[in-house]
Amino acid sequence: MSMRGGPMGRGFLTEEEKANRPKVTGSLLKRVFSYLIPYWKQLALILTAIAASSLLALYPSVLTGRIIDEGLIGRSLPALVRLILLSLGVTLLSSLIGVGQNYLNTWIAQHISFDMRNKMYAHLQKMSQRFFTANNQGDIITRMTSDISGVERVITSTFSSILSNAITLIAALVIMYRQNWVLATIGVLVVPLFVIPTRSAGKTRWSLTRESQECSDEVNGILNETLSVSGQLLVKLFGKEKAEYERYKSANERMIKLNIRESMAGRWFFMIIQTFSSIGPMALYLVGGILMMKYDRNISVGDITVMVALLSRLYGPVNSLLNIQVEWIRSMAMFTRIFEYYDLPVEIENAPDAVTPDSADGSVRFDHVGFGYEPERKILHDVSFSLKAGRSIAIVGPSGSGKSTIINLIPRLYDCQEGAVFFGDYDVKKLDLSFLRRNVGIVSQETYLFNGTIRENLLYARPDATEDELIEACKKANIYEFVQKQEDGLDAMVGNRGLKLSGGEKQRLSIARVLLKDPALLIFDEATSALDSISEARIQEAIEPIIQSRTSILIAHRLSTILAADEILVVKDGRIVERGVHADLVKAGGVYTELYETQFKKALEKAEA
């Protein structure tokens, strides 16, 4: 029995688990079992199979007594052969039923996890952008994978284990008391002698394992800190080699001592278990022998053997059922964590009377909009402006002024708390979400490509696009020349997150993807901010003709892009402080003039140089 992974390692709650122990209520249990209801027929079969398998598994122990009395002591070869074959047949039948039970268990568990994963994924897709920025991505993935996989183990292991052990325990006790109540009572009294040291040794072992793991983490931490390139440089520059050696030696020494104690605790445990495992059978042999020889001649050697065999079958179920509380708490904790995500409110969803217009012209109007990612911290204050169909505006301002926040409100990645955002003639909150987002295209600063081919990434925008349409989009985005140079053309792989492409190539590919979508409104959010001058120029060549031909919003730091817009909005501290055309804004001597002198003009001079 593995001590780290065996029952003892799982039989005790960690301090974190104790602190986060879920409150098991009737409504929680009802919700848990609601996932089993669709599979009630299969569950009924499993329950029948568990009962049959558990009872049949005990029968060979009963037959052992007859094999001894009728076959061996009675010297009857036909009876011996018949009973042995019967015992083998029952064992085989029990095993076959067990295989069927395991298949049904796995089938139900997989289907329930399939249902739960689908429900979780669909629900998470409805979450607003706020959810994904506020929560750790690893935690989200853990709920989708580890927690739901844990539910599979609950169904295949915990539930069936409770029933199987309970049936085995009850059936074994009934058979033992029917055989001989005195011997049965002796056997029952001996069971705690096995269980008590098991749990006591388990607690000791679990405590030592935790201490050893903490010490091991400390040792690994020292190694990671001091043997990394930067860590080693720091150690050498400050002459700390001896001090770090002593720190490592001390932690290593503590870990070695704990490992020795942990190992010896296991050896003592096995010695205790072997001793107490022998006490039960020895006690039954002794008492049974005395009864058989002195008081009750009806007791046979086979009867005593049956009692010993059944007693050994009690140890596992008793120990397992004593630990079932821990497994139950952990199971409920997993369900609780999953249900927490299921119960997250959907912030942004279609209105009951959502409108789907026949078409969209891309016009936008902000009407006294106020917004904050957190209620107590406003980002936008009384923002009002309008963009007519076919026109373009550039939004400029210092970093953190709220430029990206403004455009995020248009496709309802977030909803404003004050005022209203209009797309065409409708408040965006009244528009069908699919219609709205289909007609708004954003090329963001952080380009995301899937690990697939160029073609697959483009078709993500419009799966029914033809080859000619793909090529045309690539030409408009100034990426077709690059595609032609690839050995596989449009079927060239881009790598995970587009790592096989340069920043400029990824950005131009994302522009082609948005063009293929053919939205009514096109938004460029700092599309060239993180690129070198050559890549920036090629993207600029692609962007400028595009904004002349469709309704566009540009957040930009490049002067030529800003000049291509019909109007410029200047944002500072979440407010539109200036608006107009370049020449007038430069003369005004305000925020735009400062930006022009410190950013735009220098960028222009650098490009010309």
N, C-alpha and C positions, 0 to 999 in steps of 0.2 A: 504493500500500500504506500503510495507516494505521500509523504507528509506535507509537501507544499501544495499539491493539487488535490489531496484526498479530502475526506469528510471534515477533518479537523481544521484544515485551512479555510474551509467554507463555512464551518459551523459556528463562527463567532462574528459578530458585527464589528466593523471598524468604528473608531470614534466619529468619523464623518457620517457613517451610515446611521449611527445612533442619534446624532444631532439632527439628521434630515429624515428621521423615521416618518413615513407617511401616516396620516390618520385614515385608518380603514373604516369606511362608512358603508351603509347599505347602498347608497347611490353609486359609490365607487365600484362595489362588487357587482351591482346590477349592470353597470357600464362595461365592466370587464367581461362578464358572461354574455353580454349582448353580441360579442364577436363570435361566440361559440354557437349561438342559436341557429344560424343558417346551416350549420353542419351537424344538427342534432341526430340525424340518422347514423352518420359515421361515428358520432360519439357513443350512441347506444351500442353499436357493434364493439367499440373499444372497451366499454365498461363490461360487456359480456365476455370479451376475450380476456381481459385482465382477471376477472373473477374465475373463469375456467382455467386459465394458465396458472394462477396462484394456487388453486385447489389441487390441480393435477400435479404441480411441482412437489406438493407435500406427500402425495400418494406413494412414491417409491420409498419414502422413509417408513411408512406404515408396512409396506410389503417386505421391508428388510427383516422385520420380526418374524413374518411367516416363512421367509427364506431360511432363517436360522432354525426355527422350531420345526417346521414341516419338512424342509428339504435336507438340512444338515444334521440336526439332532435326530429327526425322524428317519434319516437315511433313506429318503424317497427321491430317487433320481428324477422320475417323471414330474413330481411336484416341484423339485428344484429347478428343472429346465423351464416348466410352465410359468413359475413365479418370476424367474429371471427375465424370460421373454416378455411377460406382462409388464414388468418394471421398465424394461427398455422401451416397450411400445408406448407406455404412459409418458415416459421422459421425452420420446420423440414427438408425441402428439402435443405435449406442453410446449416444446420448442417451436413446433410449426405454428401453433397458435400465437406464440410470442413473436414470431417473424411477422405474421399477419397484423398483430397489434402494433408492432413498431412501424410497419408500412402505413397503417391508418393514422397513427400518431403523427408521423412525419408529413403525410399528405395534408392533414388538417392544419398542422403548424405552418406549413409552407403557404397554404391558401389564406390563412388568417394574416400572416405577415405580408402576403401579396396585397390583400385588401387594405391593410394598415399603411403600407408604404405608398400605395396609390393615393389613398386619402390624404396622407401627410404631404406628398409632393403637390397634389392639386391645391391643398390649402396654402402651402408655402408660396406657390405661384401667385396667389392672390394678395400676399403681403406687400405693403408699400415699401418704397426704397428705404424708408426710415428703419424698418425692421432689419434689413440686411446691413445697414451701416452701424446700427446700434448693437448687433449681436455678433458674437465670435463665430466665424465661418466653421471652425472645427466643431463647435458645440452643435451647430445646425446639422452638420454631417453625422455627428454621433447619434443624434436623435433618430435620424433616418436609417442608420445602419446598425450600430451596436445595440441601442436600446430595443429596436424592433427585433433584432436577432436574439436578444435576451428573452423576448416574449416567446419566440420559438422554443427555447430551452424550457421555459415555464410549462408550455403545453406538452412537450414531448417527455419532460422529466418530472417536474414538480407535481403536477396534477396526477399523473399516472403512478408516480412513486407513492403518493399519499394513499391512494386506493389499493395498490398492490401490497404495500406493507401492512396496511390495516387488515386486509382480507387474510394475508398470510399469518399475521399475529393472532387474530381471532380464531381462525381455523386450527392453527397449531395448538392453542390453549384448549379448545373444545376437544380435540382428539386426545390430548394428553390427559385431561380430566376424565374422559370416558375410559381411557386405558386404566389409570390408577390415580385417584385424587391425592394420595399421600405423596407419590413420586412427583406428580405435577406441581404440588405445592412447594416441594423441595426445590424443583427446577426454577419456579418463579422467584423464590427467595434468593436464588443464586444470581439471577440476571443483574440486579443492581451492582453486584460485586464486579461485573464486567463493565457496566455503563459508567459508574462513578469515576474510576481511574481513567477511562477513555476521555471523558469530558475534562477532567482535571488536567491530564497530560496535554490534552488539546489546547487548553487555555494557555498553559505554560509555553508550549511550542509556538502558538500563534503570537504570543507576546515577544518571544525571542526572535521570531522571523521578522516581525515588524521592526524591532530594534536593529537587527542585522541589515535589513533593507535600507533603513535610514542612514546607517553608518556607511553602507556601500554607496549610497547616493552622495554622501559627503566626500568619500574618496574619489569618486568619479568627477565631482565638482572641482576638486583640487587639480586633478589631471587636466580637465578641460581648460581651467584657468591658466595654469602654469606651463602647460606643454603646447599651447597654441602659439602661433607666430607672434602675435601681439603680446601675449602673456609672457613668453620667454624673453622678449626684448625688454619688457618692463622689469622682470626679475633681474636680468643682467645689469641694466642701467642703474638700478638701485642696490645692487650687491646683496640680494636677498636669497641667494641659492641655499645657504645653510638654514635659514629660517624656514624656507618653504620645504626643505627636506625634513626638518624636524616636525613640521605640521603634518606632512604626508605620513611620516613614520608613526606618529601618535594615532592618527585616524586608522591607519592600516593595522596597528596593533589591537585597537579596540574591535575592529571588524573580525580579526582572527580569533580573538577570545570569544566573541559572540557566536561565531561559526562553530567553534568547538562545543560550546554549551548547547547550541541548537542540535548538533549532531548527537551528543550524548543524551539529550532529553529524548530523542527519538529511540535510542537504544534502550534506555530505561523503560520507555513506554512499551516497546515490543516485549521486553521481559515481563512486565506487569500483565500485559494482555495475554501472553502465552500462559502465565501462571494461573490467572483467573479463568482463562478459557478451559484449563484442565480441571479446575476445582468443581465446576458444574457437573461434568460427566463423572468425575471420581465420586462426588457426593451421591449421584444417582446409582452408580455401581454399588457403593457401600450400603446405602439404605435399601436399595433393591435386593441386594444379596442377603441382607439381614432379614428382610420381609420374606424372601423366597425360602430361606433356609429355616427360619425360626417360627414365622407366624402365618404365612399365606402361601401354601404350596401351589396355588393356582397361578401365581406369577411365574412366568417363564423367562428364560434368557432372552428370547426374542422380544418380549414385552419391555424388558429393561433397555435393550438395544434401540427399540423404537423411541422410547422416552429420551434417550441420549441424542438420537438423530434429530428429533423434533426440537429439543432444547437448543441445539446448535443453529437451528433455523430461526430461533427467536432473537438471537443476538443482533443480526443485521437490521430487521424491521424496528426493533426497539430503539436502537441507536439512531436510525434514520428518522423515525418519528419524533424523537427528542430534539433533533436538529431542524425539524421542518419549520419551526417558527421563524428561524433565520432566513430560510429559503423563501418563506411566504412573505416576510417583510421586504426582502430584496425584489421579489416579483411585483409586489404592490408598488414599490418605489419606481420600478421601470414603467409600469402602466401609468403612474402619476406623472412622470416626466413626459411621456408621450401625450397624455391628455392635456398637459399644460400647453403644448404647442397646438393641439387641435382646438383649444379654447381661445387662442389668441384672436382678438377681434380683427376683422377685415376693415382696415381704415378706408381704403379706396375701392369702391365697387360701383356697379351700375345702379343708377336710380331706378326705382320701380317703373317709372314712365320715361325711361331713357329714349332719346331721339336718335334716329339714324337717317340723316339727310341723303338725298340722292347724290350730292356731290359736295366738294369743299373747295373754296377759293384760296384758302391759306391765310386769310386776313386774321389779325389778332388785335384784341383790345384788353388792356389792363385797366380796371376801374377801382381806384383807391385800394389797392391790394396791400394787405399786411400779412406777414408770415414769420414764423420762428420754428426752428427744429425742436426747440423746447419752449413751453408756454411762457416761461419767465425771461426768455432771452430772444427778443425780436431781431430778425435779420433784415426784413424789408419793412419800410414804413411808407404808407400812402403812395404807392407806386401807380402812376397812371400814364399810359401812352397808347397809341394805336398804330397799327401797321396795315396799310391797305394792300389788297391783292395786287400782285405783280411788282410790288415795291420791296426795298430792302433797307434795313437799319443795322448800324453797328453799335454795339454796347461796349463802352470802354470804362475803365476805372481802376483804382488801385487794387492790389490783391486783397481778397477777403471782403470786397465791398458789396457782394451779393449778385454778381453778374450771372453766374451759373445757376444760382437759386431761382432767378427770374425765369430762365428758360425751362427749368425742371417743373415749373408749375403748369406749363402749357400742355404737355401730354399726361398730366396728373401723376407724375412720379410722387408728388406731394400735393396736398390740397391747401389752399390759402385759408387762413383763419378770419381774415377781414377782406371785404370787398369781393370782387369777382373777376375771373379771367374768361374772356370770350374768344371762341374760335368760330369765325364766321358770324352768324347771327345768334349763336347759342352759348350760354354759360357752359364751360367744359364739364361741370358737374351734372349737367342735364344730357350730355351727349353719350351715346353708346361708346364704351371704352375701346372696343375693337376698331370702330370707325375712326375715333379720335387718333389713336396711336398708329393706325394705318396711314393716316394723312399727315403725320408729323415725322420727319426724318432728322435724326441728330448724328452728326459726326463729332464725336467727343475727343477730348485730349488723350484719354487712355483707350487706345484701340484694343478691342478684344476679337480674336479670331479663334475658331474652333480647330481642334487637331484633325485636319482633313485636307482636302484638295482646295485649290483656288476656286474651282467650279462649285464645290459643296458650300463654301463660305458665301459665294455670291448668290447661289440658289436659296440660301436661308431667307433672303429678302423676298424672293418670289419663285417658288418651286416650279412654276409652269413656264418660266422664261426660256426662250429659244436660244440657240447658239449665237445667232446674229445679234440678239438683244444683249447677251453677255459681252460679246465683243464690242458692241457700241458703247456700253456702260464703261468698259475698260478704257476705250479710246477717250471718252469724255473726262475720265478721271486721270488721264495721262499715265496709265499703268500698262497699256497694251504692248508697248515695246518690250517691257520687262517680261510679260507673259510669253511673247513670241520667242524669247531667248531661252526659255525653259525647255528642257528635253521633252517633258510631258505636256507642255503648254498649260491649258486650263486645268489639267489633271495633275499638275505638280503639287506635292505635299507642302503645306506651310509650316508644319511642326506644331508642337504644343504651344498654344497661345501665340502662334505665328513666329516662333523663335528662329525659323530658317530665313525670315525676311528682315530687312533693315527697317528702322522706324519709319522712314519715308515711304517704303513699299507697303508696309502695313496700313499706313494712313491713307494712301491712294487707293488701296484695295477696299478700305472701309467706305471711301467716298463712292467708289463704283457700286458697292453693295447698296448704299442709300439711294443712289440714282436709279438702280434697278427697281427699287421699291416704288419709285416715282411718287413721292409725297407732295401734297399741296403746299406744305411749308417745309423749307429746308433750313436747318440750324447748324452752324459751325461753331463749336465751343473750343476756342483756343486750339484749333486743329494743327497748328504748326509750331506751337510754343516749345516743344521739347526736341526739335529737330535741328540738324546742321543747316547751314545756309543753302547748300545745293539742293537738299531734299525739300527745304522750305520753298525754294524758288519753283521747283517742279510742281509742288502742291498748289502754290499760288497760281501757276499757269492754268491749273485745272479748275480752281475755285472761281476765278474772276469771270470767265464766260458763263458759268452756271448761275451766279447771282444776278446776272443781267437778264436771265430768261425766266426766273421764277421767284416767288415770294421767299425772302430769306432774312434770317437774323444771324449776325456775325458777332461773336465775341473774339476780338483780335488784338494783337499787339503790333501787327505789321501795318505801316502807314498806307501802303498801296491797297490793302484790303479795306481799310477804314474809308479811304477816299472813294472806293468803288461803290459804297453804300449811298443810298439817297439821303439818309439822315443819320446823325450821330447822337446817341444818348450817353450822357456822362453820369456814372453812378458812383456815389461815395457814401459810406456808412448806411447802405440800404435805402438810399433816397436818390431820385433823379435830380441832380443839382444843375445840370445844363443840358441843352439840346439844340441842335441846329446843324449847319454844314461846317466843314473844316475851316474855311477862311474866317468865318464869323467867330467861331469858338476860339481860334488862336488869338484873335484880336481882343477877345473879352478879358483876358488876363486872369482867368479862373483856374479851376482844376484841370481842364483840358489843356490849357496853355502850359501848365506845369508838367503834365504827362508828355506833351509834345516835346518840350525841351529836354526832359530827362530820359524818355524812352523812345518815342517814335522817331525823333530827329536823328538820334544816335544810331538807331537800327537802320535808318535809311542811308546815312553816311557810310556805315559799315558795309552795307550791301553794294553801294556804288563803288566803294574801294575795292 
